């Protein structure tokens, strides 16, 4: 199943810089691993904000939930999820 996920990161203003840097490094490593596996298919930054729009390709809602909960920055995120399905007017043969 494909999911559109909008993530907004809201780190506390008083978080120590080294803690924030480590969380971001851990987040990047996991995000890149999930992209390499094909689970996190697309990742786009929202210009001017600490937000992203992502497309996940997972088996079901539970797998998406479990992946999101693993993200190091998850405790500091506002997450909006929308399931996607193919549009009948799409000219593409697949979902890529």
C-alpha angles and dihedrals in degrees: 000000000000122000132188107217124189112196125190115189117212110181115187112260091230095052109125112253093236091053091050091047092052093048090050092048092049090047092051093050093051093043091052092047091051090048091051090051091052094241093108098046102174134015124186129176119226105234113246096009140080090245140105140196114218138180116215124194107202139145097254149327092290094055091050091048092050092049093049092048089056093059110110091221094047094103087059098045138098104210128195118187129195123180114227134209133182118279114231091227095054114123093207123098094215139023097263 
